[in-house]
């Protein structure tokens, strides 16, 4: 009897031991993520003709590389015949270099299509004139081209809208442009007027086509709002003295100076503005002023400058959704610096938009992918990506639940801590409200 009882106890102990082992092993397995599907199919080739001699081209390249690396880590692009990795081919378009003709950028695009077999152009060229000229190649080779980095002219959307289902059916645009930028900053100008009684402005622009156009557009909008224009100064590329324009704005009592420059000498402009204590608030578009290093370069003279970032997430804006955090933290980890030069986010979004459309189409056939692009409804770092059916442009609404959110930040000495991103930054987003991490401040000599 005792022998039988001992055998039962022994068996019970063995069962208990195996149950414990099973539970321990199960717990260990749960600690590790399930392996992702391995992309073993034929690579799908994305092309990016970018101006690699320019900082914006470098950031656009980094954005595209990050997206492709993340896509491939997550199993690539899933099609009925299996998972396909994405291969990114990058060429130097040189389209932002002075004196380089548009034909050079066109050759760069064509080489990617013919020599590298790129099926999709995800970003570039950046110069609007070059992108417009390259549009004909999309129809010629049946290659989908997405305007992402740069390509800021409203003429792109207008051109596509001339024949969206014919000549330009393969041309798409994932960012905003000079027109939508001005439209969506109007409420901020109205805030200046309502809150502080501002009514006078001055314009300073670089003497090149797109900056002149931006200055003229803002001047037109502000005049319609009842503001008084005190003048406009144009500066040749390479200028390094802006004191005459600054003093004129100061002496005439300007409340606001709208700036549009692509040249690096804007750092000199900001130092002179601070030295002269010009009471007018500087605001506008200047790519070099958007980078994290600009504070150091100007030794803090850029404090109070309000910079246009095109879209939220092109910098430490308030996270709009989970993809904002994935993008920002991924960029910092991969490149050991924060994004900030306008061109990283749209290049990143372009790659993810194509992955989404190709998978929904179940094919890389360009006509099937185009049909899927029309139905795009995707959460991306700058909000929600949907396309206008006529212009093929991303919808800009400044509401992350309905469309793209733009972004304007102000350089502030104390800065803010952005909880969702885990960073302390002097680049404080102040507009629109959905992306804002802090409130606008005026120079002490303006008060």
C-alpha positions as CSV (number, residue, x, y, z in Angstrom):
1,X,0.0,0.0,0.0
2,X,2.8,2.3,1.0
3,X,4.7,1.3,-2.2
4,X,1.7,2.3,-4.3
5,X,1.3,5.7,-2.5
6,X,5.0,6.5,-3.0
7,X,4.7,5.7,-6.7
8,X,1.7,8.1,-6.9
9,X,3.6,10.8,-5.1
10,X,6.7,10.2,-7.4
11,X,4.5,10.5,-10.5
12,X,2.9,13.6,-9.1
13,X,6.3,15.2,-8.5
14,X,7.4,14.3,-12.1
15,X,4.2,15.8,-13.5
16,X,4.7,19.0,-11.5
17,X,8.3,19.2,-12.7
18,X,7.3,18.9,-16.3
19,X,4.5,21.5,-15.8
20,X,7.1,23.9,-14.3
21,X,9.5,23.3,-17.2
22,X,6.7,23.9,-19.7
23,X,5.7,27.1,-18.1
24,X,9.3,28.4,-17.8
25,X,9.9,27.5,-21.5
26,X,6.6,29.2,-22.5
27,X,7.6,32.3,-20.6
28,X,11.0,32.4,-22.3
29,X,9.4,32.1,-25.7
30,X,7.0,35.0,-24.9
31,X,10.0,37.2,-24.0
32,X,11.2,37.1,-27.6
33,X,9.2,38.5,-30.6
34,X,8.0,36.2,-33.3
35,X,10.3,36.1,-36.2
36,X,9.3,38.3,-39.1
37,X,8.6,36.8,-42.5
38,X,11.8,36.7,-44.5
39,X,11.7,38.5,-47.8
40,X,13.2,36.0,-50.3
41,X,11.5,37.1,-53.5
42,X,12.9,39.2,-56.3
43,X,13.8,42.7,-55.0
44,X,11.5,45.6,-55.8
45,X,13.7,48.5,-56.8
46,X,13.1,52.0,-55.5
47,X,15.1,54.9,-57.1
48,X,16.1,58.2,-55.6
49,X,17.8,60.9,-57.8
50,X,18.9,63.4,-55.1
51,X,21.3,66.3,-54.9
52,X,23.9,64.6,-52.6
53,X,26.1,67.7,-52.5
54,X,23.4,69.6,-50.6
55,X,22.4,69.0,-46.9
56,X,18.7,68.6,-47.9
57,X,19.7,65.9,-50.4
58,X,21.6,64.1,-47.7
59,X,18.6,64.2,-45.3
60,X,16.3,63.0,-48.0
61,X,18.6,60.1,-48.7
62,X,18.7,59.2,-45.0
63,X,14.9,59.3,-44.8
64,X,14.6,56.9,-47.7
65,X,17.3,54.6,-46.4
66,X,15.6,54.4,-43.0
67,X,12.2,53.6,-44.5
68,X,13.7,50.8,-46.7
69,X,15.6,49.3,-43.8
70,X,12.5,49.3,-41.6
71,X,10.4,47.8,-44.4
72,X,12.9,45.0,-45.0
73,X,13.3,44.3,-41.3
74,X,9.5,43.8,-41.1
75,X,9.5,41.3,-43.9
76,X,9.6,43.5,-47.1
77,X,6.6,43.9,-49.4
78,X,4.1,41.1,-49.2
79,X,2.7,39.9,-52.6
80,X,0.7,36.8,-53.5
81,X,3.9,35.0,-54.6
82,X,5.8,35.8,-51.3
83,X,7.7,38.5,-49.5
84,X,10.0,40.8,-51.6
85,X,12.8,42.9,-50.2
86,X,13.1,46.5,-51.3
87,X,16.4,47.6,-52.9
88,X,17.1,51.4,-52.9
89,X,19.2,52.8,-55.7
90,X,20.4,56.4,-55.2
91,X,22.1,58.7,-57.7
92,X,23.4,62.2,-57.5
93,X,21.0,64.5,-59.5
94,X,23.2,67.6,-58.8
95,X,20.1,69.7,-59.4
96,X,20.7,72.2,-56.6
97,X,24.3,72.9,-57.7
98,X,24.7,76.3,-59.4
99,X,25.1,76.2,-63.1
100,X,24.0,72.5,-63.5
101,X,21.4,72.3,-66.2
102,X,18.1,70.5,-65.8
103,X,19.2,67.9,-68.3
104,X,21.7,66.6,-65.8
105,X,18.9,65.7,-63.4
106,X,16.9,64.1,-66.2
107,X,19.9,61.9,-67.1
108,X,20.1,60.9,-63.4
109,X,16.5,59.8,-63.4
110,X,16.8,58.0,-66.7
111,X,19.9,56.1,-65.6
112,X,18.1,54.8,-62.5
113,X,15.2,53.6,-64.7
114,X,17.3,52.0,-67.5
115,X,20.5,50.9,-65.8
116,X,19.3,50.2,-62.2
117,X,15.8,49.0,-63.3
118,X,14.1,51.2,-60.8
119,X,10.3,50.6,-60.9
120,X,9.4,53.5,-58.6
121,X,11.1,56.9,-58.1
122,X,10.5,57.7,-54.4
123,X,12.2,61.1,-54.0
124,X,14.0,63.6,-56.2
125,X,15.0,65.6,-58.1
126,X,14.5,68.4,-55.6
127,X,14.5,71.4,-57.8
128,X,10.9,72.0,-59.0
129,X,12.0,72.8,-62.5
130,X,13.9,69.5,-62.7
131,X,11.0,67.5,-61.3
132,X,8.6,69.1,-63.7
133,X,10.9,68.3,-66.6
134,X,11.2,64.6,-65.4
135,X,7.4,64.1,-65.4
136,X,7.4,63.0,-69.1
137,X,9.7,60.1,-68.2
138,X,7.1,58.6,-65.9
139,X,4.7,58.1,-68.9
140,X,7.5,57.1,-71.3
141,X,8.7,54.2,-69.0
142,X,5.5,53.6,-67.0
143,X,7.4,54.4,-63.8
144,X,5.6,55.9,-60.8
145,X,7.3,59.1,-59.7
146,X,6.6,60.6,-56.3
147,X,7.5,64.3,-55.5
148,X,8.9,64.1,-52.0
149,X,12.1,66.0,-51.1
150,X,12.1,69.6,-52.3
151,X,9.7,70.0,-55.3
152,X,8.0,72.8,-53.5
153,X,6.3,74.6,-56.5
154,X,2.5,74.6,-56.8
155,X,3.1,74.1,-60.5
156,X,3.6,70.4,-59.9
157,X,0.1,69.8,-58.6
158,X,-1.3,72.1,-61.3
159,X,0.5,70.2,-64.0
160,X,-0.7,66.8,-62.9
161,X,-4.3,68.2,-62.6
162,X,-4.2,69.0,-66.4
163,X,-4.3,65.3,-67.2
164,X,-4.4,63.1,-64.0
165,X,-5.6,60.0,-65.8
166,X,-3.4,60.3,-68.9
167,X,0.0,61.9,-69.3
168,X,0.5,62.3,-65.6
169,X,-1.2,59.3,-64.1
170,X,2.1,58.0,-62.7
171,X,3.0,61.3,-61.0
172,X,2.2,61.8,-57.3
173,X,3.1,64.2,-54.5
174,X,3.4,63.4,-50.8
175,X,4.1,66.9,-49.4
176,X,2.8,70.4,-49.3
177,X,4.0,73.3,-51.5
178,X,4.4,77.1,-51.4
179,X,0.6,77.6,-52.0
180,X,-0.6,75.3,-49.2
181,X,2.1,76.6,-46.9
182,X,0.9,80.2,-47.2
183,X,-2.8,79.1,-46.9
184,X,-2.1,77.2,-43.6
185,X,0.0,79.9,-42.0
186,X,-2.7,82.6,-42.5
187,X,-4.3,81.8,-39.1
188,X,-0.9,82.5,-37.5
189,X,-0.7,85.9,-39.1
190,X,-4.2,86.6,-37.8
191,X,-3.1,85.6,-34.4
192,X,-0.3,88.2,-34.5
193,X,-2.9,90.8,-35.4
194,X,-5.5,89.8,-32.9
195,X,-3.1,89.2,-29.9
196,X,-0.5,91.9,-30.4
197,X,-2.1,94.3,-32.9
198,X,0.6,93.8,-35.5
199,X,-0.2,95.3,-39.0
200,X,3.2,96.2,-40.6
201,X,5.6,93.8,-42.4
202,X,8.8,93.8,-44.4
203,X,10.0,91.1,-46.8
204,X,13.6,89.9,-47.4
205,X,14.3,87.2,-50.0
206,X,17.1,85.6,-51.9
207,X,17.0,86.7,-55.6
208,X,16.1,83.3,-57.1
209,X,12.8,82.2,-58.6
210,X,11.2,80.2,-55.8
211,X,12.2,82.6,-53.0
212,X,11.0,85.6,-54.9
213,X,7.7,83.8,-55.5
214,X,7.4,82.9,-51.8
215,X,8.0,86.5,-50.8
216,X,5.5,87.8,-53.3
217,X,2.9,85.3,-52.2
218,X,3.2,86.3,-48.6
219,X,3.1,90.0,-49.5
220,X,-0.1,89.4,-51.4
221,X,-1.7,87.4,-48.6
222,X,-0.8,89.9,-45.9
223,X,-2.1,92.9,-47.9
224,X,-5.4,91.1,-48.4
225,X,-5.5,90.7,-44.6
226,X,-5.2,94.5,-44.3
227,X,-1.5,94.6,-43.3
228,X,0.8,97.4,-44.6
229,X,3.8,96.4,-46.7
230,X,6.9,98.5,-45.8
231,X,9.1,97.1,-48.6
232,X,10.9,94.1,-50.1
233,X,14.6,93.6,-50.4
234,X,16.1,91.0,-52.8
235,X,19.7,89.7,-52.2
236,X,21.9,88.0,-54.8
237,X,23.1,84.5,-53.9
238,X,26.2,84.8,-51.8
239,X,25.4,88.1,-50.2
240,X,26.8,88.6,-46.7
241,X,25.5,92.0,-45.6
242,X,21.8,92.4,-44.8
243,X,22.1,95.5,-42.6
244,X,20.5,98.0,-45.0
245,X,17.2,95.9,-45.2
246,X,17.2,95.3,-41.5
247,X,17.7,98.9,-40.6
248,X,14.9,99.9,-43.1
249,X,12.5,97.5,-41.5
250,X,13.5,98.8,-38.0
251,X,13.2,102.5,-38.9
252,X,9.9,102.0,-40.6
253,X,8.4,100.2,-37.6
254,X,7.9,96.7,-39.0
255,X,6.2,94.2,-36.7
256,X,7.3,91.2,-38.8
257,X,10.0,90.4,-41.3
258,X,9.2,87.5,-43.7
259,X,12.4,85.8,-44.9
260,X,12.9,83.3,-47.7
261,X,16.5,82.2,-48.3
262,X,18.1,78.9,-49.4
263,X,21.7,80.1,-49.0
264,X,23.7,79.5,-45.8
265,X,24.4,83.2,-45.3
266,X,21.0,83.4,-43.5
267,X,23.2,82.8,-40.4
268,X,24.8,86.2,-41.0
269,X,21.4,87.7,-41.4
270,X,20.3,86.4,-38.0
271,X,23.5,87.7,-36.3
272,X,23.0,91.1,-37.8
273,X,19.3,91.1,-36.8
274,X,20.3,90.3,-33.2
275,X,23.1,92.9,-33.1
276,X,20.9,95.7,-34.4
277,X,18.0,94.6,-32.1
278,X,15.5,94.9,-34.9
279,X,12.1,94.7,-33.1
280,X,10.3,92.9,-36.0
281,X,9.9,89.2,-35.5
282,X,11.7,87.2,-38.2
283,X,9.7,84.3,-39.7
284,X,10.0,82.3,-42.9
285,X,11.7,79.6,-44.9
286,X,15.5,79.0,-44.6
287,X,16.6,75.4,-44.7
288,X,19.9,76.0,-42.8
289,X,17.9,77.6,-40.0
290,X,16.0,74.4,-39.5
291,X,18.9,72.2,-38.5
292,X,19.8,71.5,-34.9
293,X,23.3,72.9,-35.4
294,X,22.0,76.4,-36.3
295,X,21.9,77.6,-32.7
296,X,25.6,76.8,-32.4
297,X,26.5,78.3,-35.8
298,X,24.8,81.6,-34.9
299,X,25.9,81.5,-31.2
300,X,22.3,81.8,-30.2
301,X,21.5,84.9,-32.4
302,X,18.8,82.9,-34.1
303,X,16.7,83.0,-30.9
304,X,13.0,84.0,-31.7
305,X,13.3,83.1,-35.4
306,X,10.2,81.2,-36.6
307,X,11.1,78.6,-39.2
308,X,9.0,76.9,-41.7
309,X,9.4,73.1,-41.5
310,X,7.0,72.2,-44.3
311,X,5.5,69.2,-42.5
312,X,5.3,68.3,-38.8
313,X,7.8,65.6,-37.8
314,X,10.6,67.3,-39.9
315,X,11.9,68.1,-36.4
316,X,10.8,67.5,-32.8
317,X,7.2,68.3,-33.1
318,X,4.5,67.0,-30.9
319,X,3.9,63.3,-31.8
320,X,0.8,63.0,-33.9
321,X,0.6,59.1,-33.8
322,X,2.8,56.1,-33.3
323,X,4.5,56.5,-36.7
324,X,5.8,59.9,-35.7
325,X,7.7,58.3,-32.8
326,X,8.9,55.4,-35.0
327,X,10.3,57.9,-37.5
328,X,11.9,60.3,-35.1
329,X,13.5,57.8,-32.8
330,X,14.5,55.6,-35.8
331,X,16.2,58.5,-37.5
332,X,18.1,59.5,-34.3
333,X,19.2,55.9,-33.7
334,X,20.3,55.3,-37.3
335,X,22.0,58.6,-38.0
336,X,23.0,59.9,-34.5
337,X,21.3,63.3,-35.2
338,X,17.8,64.7,-35.2
339,X,15.9,65.3,-38.5
340,X,15.3,68.9,-39.4
341,X,16.0,69.9,-43.0
342,X,12.5,69.5,-44.5
343,X,13.3,66.6,-46.8
344,X,13.6,63.5,-44.5
345,X,9.9,62.9,-43.7
346,X,8.5,63.1,-47.2
347,X,11.1,60.7,-48.5
348,X,10.4,58.3,-45.7
349,X,6.6,58.6,-46.2
350,X,7.0,58.0,-50.0
351,X,8.5,54.6,-49.4
352,X,5.9,53.5,-46.9
353,X,3.1,54.8,-49.2
354,X,4.4,52.7,-52.1
355,X,4.7,49.6,-49.9
356,X,1.1,50.1,-48.8
357,X,-0.2,50.6,-52.3
358,X,1.8,47.7,-53.9
359,X,0.5,45.3,-51.2
360,X,-3.1,46.4,-51.6
361,X,-2.7,46.1,-55.4
362,X,-1.2,42.7,-55.0
363,X,1.2,43.6,-57.8
364,X,4.0,45.9,-58.9
365,X,2.1,46.6,-62.2
366,X,2.1,50.5,-62.3
367,X,-1.5,50.8,-63.4
368,X,-2.7,48.6,-60.5
369,X,-0.5,50.5,-58.1
370,X,-1.9,53.8,-59.3
371,X,-5.4,52.5,-58.7
372,X,-4.4,51.6,-55.2
373,X,-2.8,55.0,-54.6
374,X,-6.1,56.7,-55.2
375,X,-7.5,54.8,-52.2
376,X,-4.5,55.5,-49.9
377,X,-5.5,56.1,-46.3
378,X,-2.4,55.7,-44.2
379,X,-1.1,56.8,-40.8
380,X,2.3,58.5,-41.4
381,X,4.6,60.7,-39.3
382,X,2.9,64.0,-40.4
383,X,-0.6,62.8,-39.8
384,X,-2.8,61.0,-42.3
385,X,-1.9,60.4,-45.9
386,X,-4.7,60.7,-48.5
387,X,-4.4,62.0,-52.0
388,X,-6.5,64.6,-53.9
389,X,-7.9,62.7,-56.9
390,X,-7.2,65.5,-59.4
391,X,-3.8,66.8,-58.4
392,X,-2.5,63.6,-56.9
393,X,-1.2,65.7,-54.0
394,X,-1.4,64.8,-50.3
395,X,-4.3,66.5,-48.6
396,X,-3.2,69.2,-46.1
397,X,-5.7,69.9,-43.3
398,X,-3.5,70.6,-40.2
399,X,-5.7,67.9,-38.5
400,X,-3.7,64.6,-38.1
401,X,-7.0,62.7,-38.2
402,X,-7.9,64.0,-41.7
403,X,-4.7,64.9,-43.5
404,X,-1.1,66.3,-43.4
405,X,-0.1,68.6,-40.6
406,X,2.3,71.5,-41.5
407,X,5.0,72.7,-39.0
408,X,6.5,75.9,-37.8
409,X,8.9,76.1,-34.9
410,X,10.6,78.9,-33.0
411,X,14.2,78.9,-31.7
412,X,14.0,79.4,-27.9
413,X,16.9,79.5,-25.5
414,X,15.2,77.5,-22.7
415,X,13.5,75.1,-25.1
416,X,11.1,72.4,-24.1
417,X,11.0,68.7,-23.3
418,X,9.0,66.7,-25.8
419,X,7.8,63.7,-23.8
420,X,6.7,61.4,-26.6
421,X,10.1,61.7,-28.3
422,X,12.2,61.8,-25.2
423,X,14.2,64.9,-26.2
424,X,14.9,68.4,-24.9
425,X,15.1,70.8,-27.7
426,X,15.4,74.5,-28.5
427,X,13.3,74.0,-31.6
428,X,9.9,74.7,-30.1
429,X,7.0,74.0,-32.5
430,X,4.5,76.8,-32.2
431,X,2.2,76.2,-35.2
432,X,-0.3,74.6,-36.0
433,X,-1.8,73.7,-32.6
434,X,-1.8,69.9,-33.4
435,X,2.0,69.9,-33.7
436,X,2.8,72.6,-31.1
437,X,5.1,71.8,-28.1
438,X,5.1,75.4,-26.7
439,X,3.9,78.9,-27.2
440,X,5.4,81.8,-29.3
441,X,7.7,84.3,-27.7
442,X,8.6,87.9,-28.7
443,X,12.1,89.4,-28.6
444,X,12.4,91.4,-25.3
445,X,13.2,94.6,-27.3
446,X,9.9,94.1,-29.2
447,X,7.9,94.3,-25.9
